[in-house]
Amino acid sequence: MSATPLTRAIPDSLPLPRCHRCDFADRPFERETAGAVLRAYAVRWQRVLADPRTTSRPVGALAWSPLEHACHVRDMCLLFHQRLDTTLGTGRGPLPDPAVSGGHLPGLYRDEDPRRVAGELGRAARALALRLAALTAADWDHDDPRFPGERLTVDFFTRHLLHDIAHDLGEVLRAGGPGLRR
């Protein structure tokens, strides 16, 4: 079977730190690229969700299905607006849609419609990418006030978010069925 964009490894062109489990590239993270990286991962997730086997859990594993991982990624994108609001002390930015984030618990992710999740994930990633693109240098270096004495900045939390999204994608590609293998 020839490799398709879905079945290839996560491309080395994404400028993220190396992770031995999810294939992040060994390149410095550039704040200006955060939105583009997020959108690129959203496209990969949408390809995963287009596979008819996306609702199947790995055989013999206590792991999420690709659909459940994608729902988690969607919700992380939606909830990141709240993290930005808290860290920056602002009320701007869209709040997560209660019908999506508050109405769906991880245990129910398996019951969601992959096509709807693909659309929601794409919209959530685009909205967050726009917000990340609008951050100033001072915003990126702003510390979360809930953790005094720690250097938990917007930059740190964004790196963590992108790593989580790529890590979940790596898990799905490693454990997936024939259409989801690397």
N, C-alpha and C positions, 0 to 999 in steps of 0.2 A: 504494500500500500504506500503510495507516495505521500509525502508530508504536505499538509495544507496549513494555512495560517493558524488554524485551531490546534493542529497536532504538533507543531514545532515548539521547541523550547522557548521560553520567554526571551525575546530578543535582547542581545547585549547592548543595543543602542539606548535603552532606557537608563538615564543617569541616576542610578541609585546605588547605595552601598551593597557590597557582597554579602549574601546570606547563603550558607552551604545548603539550606533546605529549599529555597525558592528561587535561586539563580539570579539574584540581583547582580547588576554589573558592578565592577570595581571602578567606579567613577564618582567624583564628588557630586553631591546633590546641589543643584542650582535652583534657587528659589524661583527664578523666572520660568523654569520648566515644570514646576509642580502641577500646574493646571493641565499642561499637555500630557504629562505622564499619567495623571488621573484619567484623562479622556482616553488615552491609549489602553489603559487597563480596562476601562468600561467597555470599549469595543471588543476586547478579548473575552470579557465576561458575556457579552451579548452573543458572541459566536458559540460559547459553551452552552448558553441557554437555548440556542437554536437546534441543538442535537436532541433527537427524540429520546435518548437514554438519560437525559439530564435529571430525571426524578429518581433514578435507580441508585441505591446506596451500594457501596463496594461490598462484594460478597464476603461474608465472614468477618467484616470489620464493624466496629462500633463508631463509624465515621458518618459525617453528613454526606448527603448526596450533593452533586454539583448545584442543584437548585437551592438547597438549604444554605450552602456556602454563598451563593449569589444573593440570596435574601439578606444574609448577614452583611455582605458588602454594601448593598443598597442602604441598609439601616445605618451603617457606620457613616456613609456619606451624608445622610440626612441629619444624623445627630451631631456631626462635626460642626454644623452651624452653631449649635448651642455651646460647644466647647469654645469656638471663636468668640461668641458673645460674652461668655464668662471671662475668658482670658483678657479680652480687649476692653471689657467693661462697657460694651455697647448693646443695643437692642436691635441693631440692624441685621439684615439677612433673613432669608426665609426660615421659618421654624419648620421642623418636620411635620408632615401631614399626619394627623392623628389616625386617619384611616389606614395609613401604611405603617408608621413606626409604632404607634401605641396600640393598634388593633391586632398586631401580629406578634405572637410570641415565638421564640425559637422552636419550641415544640410543635408549632403549627406551620412552620416554614414548608414542610413537605407537602402541604395541601394547596400551596399557591400555584397560580398559573404561570408557567415559565415565560410565555410571551408578554404577559403583563409585567412581570418582574423585570424582564429585559428593558421594557420601555421606562419603567420607574427608575431602574438603575441608571440608565442613560441620562434621564432628566436630572436625577440627583447629582450625578457626577458633573454634568455640564454646569449646573447652578453652583456647585462648590468650586469648580475650576474657575468660573468667572469671579467668584469671591476671592479666591487665592490670588488671581491675577491683579486684583485691586489693592492688595495689601502693600503698605509702605514698608521701608526698611525698619522703621521704628515698630511697626506692627509685628513683623517677623521676630524681633528680638524681645517682645513684650512677654514678661513672666506671668504665669497663671497665679493670681493672688491667693488661691486656695492652698498653695504649697510654699509658704514663706521659707526663705533660705535655700530653696532648690532652684536650679536653672531649668525649669520646665516651661520652655518658650513655645510660641506658635510654631517656630521652625522645628523644634523637637517633636511636638505633637503631629505636625504634618508629615515628618519623616516616618513616625510611628504608624500613622494611618496608611501611607502608601506602602510601607512594608507589610502591614497586615493584609492589604488588598492583594498584593503580589504573592504573599505567602499562601493565602487561601487558593489563589489560582494555581500555584505550584502544586499544592496538595491535590487539587482536582485533576490536574494533568497527570500526576504520578499515579493516582489511584483509579482513574476513569476507565471506562469501557473502551472498546476498539476505536470509536470515533473521538475519544477524548485523550488518547495516549499521545505522548510527545512524538 
